């Protein structure tokens, strides 16, 4: 019996695959950084471009909407393009568009450059996870997902503050130039090291346990937990100031506490993700719900607020890689399409969480945000419990060496706990 694409990895040695993994983690860092940079550079970009800070903020909002709308159509458009060329093209286009952003002398040009970058990011998120995890054996792909997520976690805590500092020291444009320069380095690594493999032949091109019903549960859970989390993420600084009594000067170190805890969470989850994906996800979501509840109940006191903030960062950083890993396990058909749907759903949650937080803050006050957010996360946990109730536990890919007889699923050594 021949080994199916779900369990076959391209012929790439471990060292080469690891270098590619690091490069892709850096690239996720850069995409998240570039997406959020205008938020850190608001007061520098606005006067230089002759616009209000609200209009500069739209550079982030519109970017996210483009990724949301474009992910699925672009996944269809590039479904036959080898991942080496799809990823190198997206990184290369992003480098040029980011450089263009830094060179633009008017708001309209900056917006157009941002739209081009957003289109590149939409393709990148569709391709990067199947392409990168497919370079590794199935039994360690959850760990690979967690390593990729470190880039996401570092961008808010390290990248945006560093970009803001560089903008203050030199020019807001210098922050975009630096990101463009690093993207060129990643472009070269992808061109030189990534294998040329058709998407249908990639090691992670097909899910080992395809199920439309399971995928639906994952997407609903994603929408709920991300909406809840981004209510706090968007209005967390206001909550810390208005309710916990911190000052504006305290925000950098408070956000650093959350970010560092997030990096730790992304690293820790990698040790459990491959063998305990469902249990890890429920545990991470429970930590997030508890942190939100603490912020609502006793968040008016500085010490509990800081502890809850760290717990939130630790728990939520583990959620996206686990959800992405489970989508890769159960997507019917091409995993590229599963990741496109996951990316779009995630961005729905971002937009929904920001809108929900804004509505609550304007009507009943920012204190209500963590309470409603916690309720949404609890609903996400209920959704996962329902998935477990109506479906048997997923098998776990064996940690024993693969054989031809393992087929599409590999050896199932234990239940997905």
N, C-alpha and C positions, 0 to 999 in steps of 0.2 A: 504493500500500500504506500502511495506517495504521501509525503508530508504536505499538508495544505498550507496556504499563505498565512493562515492564522497562527501557525506555530513555527514557520520557517523565517529565519532572519537572514538578511543579505550577508554575503561573505565579507565581513569587516573585522579586523582583529580588535581585541579589547581596548588596546591603547588608542587606536584611531577612533573607535566609537566613543571613548571617554572624552577625547579632545572635542569631538563634534558635540557631545552633550554639554560640555562647558560653554562652547561657543553659542549654542542655542539658548542656554540659560542666560548668558550675557545679552543675547538678542531679545529675549522676553523682557529683561530688565530695561533695555533701550526703548522698546516699543511702549511699555507702561510709562517710562520716564517722559518720552516725547508727548504722549497723550496728555499727561497731567502738568507738564511744565508751565503752560500759560497761567495755571492757578497759582503757582509760586512766584510768577513774574508779573502779576497783574499790575502792580503800581509802577513798574518800569516800562512795560509795553504800552500802557494806556496813553501817557503823555507823548511818547515818541511817535505813536501812530495816530495821535489826535482823536482817540476814542475813549469812551467811559470804561471803567473796570467791568461793568456788566457786559459790555460788548466783547471785551477780551475773554470773559468767562464763557461766552458763546462758542469760542474756539474749541473748548473742551466738550461742550454739550453737542455741538453739531458733529464733531469727530466721533463721539460714541454712537450717535444715531446712524452715521454712515456705516460703521462696523456692524450695527444691528441689522440694517436693511440689506447690506451687500454680502454678508457671509454665505448664505445659502446659494444665491445665484452664482457667485464667484466660485463656490465649491463645484458646482456643475460645470462651469466654464473650464476649470483646470483639472478635471477628474482624470484626464488621460496624460497629463504632463508629468514627466518624471520629477520626483520631489527635489532632486538636486537643482533642477532648473527653476521650479516653482519657488523654492526657498531663496535661491540666489537672486532671482528677479525681484522678489518682494523686499529683501534686505537692500539690494542695490537701488531700487526705486525709492525706498524709504530714506536711504542716505542722501540721494539727490534732492528729494522733496524737503527733507529737514534742512539741508544746506540752503535750499531756495527760501525756506521760511526765514532763516537768519539773514539773508541778503535782501529780502523784500522791503520796499520803502513805503508801502501803504497797506491798509487793513484788508482790502479786497484780495490783494495778492497773497497775503499771509493766509487768508481763509482758503483760497484755492489750493495753495501748497499743502495745507493741513488736510484738505479733502483727499488729495492724492496719497498722502501718507496713510490716511485712514483706510483707503481702498487696499493699499499694500498690507496693512495690518490685518484686514479681514481675511485675505488669502493666507497670510502667515499663520494665524491661529488655527485655520482649517488644516494646514499641512504639517505644522511643526511637531505635534504630538504623535500622530501615526508614523511620520518619517523617522523621528528620533527614537521612539520606543521600539520601532521595528528593527533597529540595529542591535538590540539586546535580546537575550533569551526571554521567553514569556514569563518565566518564574521570577524575574527581577524587574519587570516593567513598571510595577507600582512604585518601586524605589526610584526608578528613572523619572517617573512623573513628579515625585516629590522633589527631586533635585532640580528639575525644570522650574518648579514653583518657587524656588529660592530667589530667582530673578524677580518674580512678581513681588515677593515680600520685601526685597531690598530697595526696589525703586522708590516707594513712598518715603521710607525712613532714611535712605542714603542718597538716592539719586536726585530727588526733587529738592531737598535742602542743599545739596552740593551745587545743583544747577542754579538755585536761587542765589547762593553765595557768589558763584562765578558771575552771575548777572549783575549783582551789586558791585563787585570789584571791577569788572571790565565793561560789560554791556549785556543786555538780555540776549542779544544776538550771539554772543560767544557761547552761551549754554547750548544753543542749537548747533553751532559749528562743532562743538566738542562731541555731541551725540552723533552728528553726521560722520565725523572722523572715525569713531569707534565702529560705526556701522560698516564702514568701508573695510575695516579689518575683518569683521565677521563675514562679509561678502567674499573676501579672498579665501578664508578658511572653508566656506561652503563649496566654492568652486573647486578647490584643490582636493579636499578630503571626502566630500559626500559622494557615495556611490551613485551611479546612474542606474536607477531601477524604476521600472514602470510602477505606477501606484498599485495596480492590481497584483503585483508580485512582491510588494513590500511585506516585511515580516509582521506588520500590524495592520495590514490593509483590510482584514476581515476579523470580526469579533469571534471569539471562541464559543460564546454562548448566546447567539442572536435571539432577541425577543423584543417585539414591538411593545408589548405590555410593560416589560421591565423598563424599557427606555422611557416610556411615558411617565412612569413613577419617578424616574431620575430627573426628568425635565421639570416636573411639577415641584419636586423637592428643591431643585435648583432655584426656580423662580421665587419660592417662598423664603428660603434661607438668605438668598442674596438681597431680596427686597428688605428683609428685616435688618440685615447687617448694614446695608448702605444707608438706612435711615440714621443709624448712629454714626457711621463713618462721615457722612455729609455734615451732620450737625453736632458732632462730638466736641469740637472746640467751644462752641457756644454753650453746650451743656456744662462743660468743665468750668467755664467762666461764670455763667449765670447761676448755676446750682451749687457747684462744689467750691466756688469762691477763688479759683485760681486766676492769675493775671495773664495778660497777653504774653508777657515775657516768659511765662512758664510753659507756653505751648511747645516750643522746640524739644525740651527734654521730656515732656509728657508723651509727645508723639514718638520720640525715640524709644521710650519704654515700651510702647505698644508695638513699634516696628521690630525691636530686638526680640521681644517675646514671639512675634510672628515668625521671625527667622528660625528661632528655636523650635517652634511648632512644626514648621515645614521640614526641618531636619529630623525631628523625632518621629513624625508620622511615617517616614520612609522605612523605618525598622519594622512596621506592622502592616503596611498597606497591602503587600502581596498576599499575606496569609489571613488577614483579618480586616478586609476592606469594609464590610458592612458594620462590624462592631466599631471600627475606627471612626467611621462616619457618624454613627449615632453618638459615640462618646464626644467627638469634636463638637457636634451640634449642641449636645447637652451642656458642654462647657460654655459655649457662646450664650445659650439661653440663661444659664446661671449668672454669667457676667452681666448680662443686660438686666436681669432681675435685681441684682445687687445695686447696679447704678440707679435703678428706679427707687428701690427701698431706702438705701442709705448712701446714695451717691452725693448727698449734700455734705458729707464729711470727707475731707481730703484723702485720708489714708485708704478707706474702703474704695474710694473712687479710683485711686491709682492701681490698687490691687485688681479691681474689676476691669480696668482698662488693659492691664497686662494679660489677664485671663482671656479677654475678648480677642486680643491680638494673637495669643497662642492658639486658641481654638479655631478662629476663623481662617487663619493661614493654612490649616490642615484641610479645610473643607473643599476648596477648588480642586486640588490634585486628586482627592479621593473621588469626588463626583466625576471628574474627567476620566479617571481610571475605570470607574464602573461603566461609564458611557462606552468606553473602548471595549469593554467586555461583552456588552449586550446589544450593540447597534446592529440591526438587520442590514444586510448589504454592506456598502462601503463605510468604513469608519470615518472617512473624510466628511461624509454627510452627517454622521452622528456628531462630530466635533463642530460642524457648522451650526447645527441646531442647538448644541450646547452653548456655543459662543453667543448666538443670538438671544437665547434664553437668559444667559448671564447678563447681557446688556439690558434686557428688559427689566431684570431685577435691579440693576444699577439705576436706571431711569425711574423705576417705580419707587425705589427706596428714597431717592432724592426728593421726588415729588411728594411722597407720603410724609417725609420729615418736614418739608416746607409747609405742607398743609396743617400738620399738627402744631408746629411752632407758631404759625400765624393765628390759629384758632384757640387752642387750649394751652399752649406753652410748650417749651422745649422739654420740660420734665416728663411729658407723656411719651416722648419718642422711644426711650428704652423699654417702656411697658408694652407698647404696641409691637415694637420690634421683637421682643421676647415671645409674644404670642404667635407671631408669624414663624419664628424658628421652631416653636413647639409644634405648630401645624406641619412643618417640614418633617419633624421627627415622627409624627403620626403617619405621615405619608410613607415613610420608610418602613414603619411597623406594618402598615397595610401591604406594602410590597412583599414583605416577608410572609405575611399571612396567606396571600393569594398565590405565592410562587414558592417552590422549594428553594432552599439555600443554594447559591452558586457553588460549584466545586472550586477547589483551589488548585492552580497549576502546580504540579509536582516540583519539588526542589531537587529531584533526582535528575540525572542527565536524560535528555530527550532521546527517544528512539523513533524509528519510522512508524512503529505500531501505535504511537501515541495519538496520531491523527490530528484533527483540528483542535481538540481540546487539551491535548497533553494528558498527563496522568492526574487524576483527581485524588488528592491524598487526604483531604479533609473538607469539612463544610466551611462555607464562607461565614465566619463568625463575626 
